[in-house]
Amino acid sequence: MAKSSKNYKSYRTSGILFMISGITFIILSIVTGGIAKYLPIGIALLIVGIALWQKSRNMKENNSDNSSEVNQ
């Protein structure tokens, strides 16, 4: 099994891509009238994207906190 990346930029990038996909599915459901079909997928992708983006922010804050402690 592959190890997860410790680089916060990879989490940020994947979070942004998931959010873009979620917004695309939500717009698709509104335009086509397939609300029952595409809206749940869009909401789920948006939630996953927000979670990944928050994880990247936490990793970045922890990384900057650790680096300042090492320098002291």
PLY file of the C-alpha trace (Angstrom):
ply
format ascii 1.0
element vertex 72
property float x
property float y
property float z
element edge 71
property int vertex1
property int vertex2
end_header
0.00 0.00 0.00
1.34 3.45 -0.90
2.22 5.87 1.87
0.34 9.15 1.97
2.21 12.28 1.02
3.36 14.63 3.77
3.51 17.55 1.35
0.70 20.01 2.06
0.77 21.29 -1.54
-0.42 17.93 -2.86
-3.39 18.00 -0.47
-4.16 21.60 -1.45
-4.04 20.78 -5.17
-6.23 17.71 -4.85
-8.65 19.63 -2.63
-8.97 22.39 -5.21
-9.52 19.86 -8.00
-12.21 18.05 -5.99
-13.95 21.37 -5.30
-13.85 22.31 -8.99
-15.34 18.92 -9.88
-18.05 19.34 -7.24
-18.99 22.80 -8.47
-19.08 21.45 -12.03
-21.47 18.67 -11.03
-23.69 21.13 -9.12
-23.86 23.47 -12.14
-24.53 20.46 -14.39
-27.44 19.39 -12.18
-28.96 22.90 -12.32
-28.53 23.32 -16.08
-29.73 19.90 -17.15
-32.45 19.52 -14.53
-30.90 16.27 -13.31
-30.93 17.40 -9.69
-31.64 13.93 -8.36
-28.82 12.51 -10.46
-25.89 14.94 -10.21
-26.48 17.12 -7.14
-25.51 14.47 -4.53
-22.30 13.72 -6.43
-21.44 17.40 -6.60
-22.08 17.94 -2.90
-19.98 14.90 -1.97
-17.07 16.07 -4.13
-17.31 19.55 -2.66
-17.20 18.19 0.90
-14.19 15.98 0.12
-12.42 18.93 -1.49
-13.02 21.15 1.53
-11.76 18.42 3.87
-8.55 17.97 1.85
-8.01 21.73 1.67
-8.44 22.03 5.45
-5.97 19.18 5.97
-3.43 21.02 3.82
-3.88 24.17 5.93
-3.38 22.19 9.14
-0.26 20.54 7.72
1.12 23.91 6.64
0.50 25.43 10.09
2.08 22.44 11.83
5.04 22.57 9.46
5.63 26.27 10.11
5.25 25.76 13.89
7.81 22.94 13.86
10.29 24.88 11.77
10.20 27.87 14.12
10.85 25.60 17.11
13.84 24.01 15.39
15.36 27.41 14.57
15.21 28.61 18.18
0 1
1 2
2 3
3 4
4 5
5 6
6 7
7 8
8 9
9 10
10 11
11 12
12 13
13 14
14 15
15 16
16 17
17 18
18 19
19 20
20 21
21 22
22 23
23 24
24 25
25 26
26 27
27 28
28 29
29 30
30 31
31 32
32 33
33 34
34 35
35 36
36 37
37 38
38 39
39 40
40 41
41 42
42 43
43 44
44 45
45 46
46 47
47 48
48 49
49 50
50 51
51 52
52 53
53 54
54 55
55 56
56 57
57 58
58 59
59 60
60 61
61 62
62 63
63 64
64 65
65 66
66 67
67 68
68 69
69 70
70 71
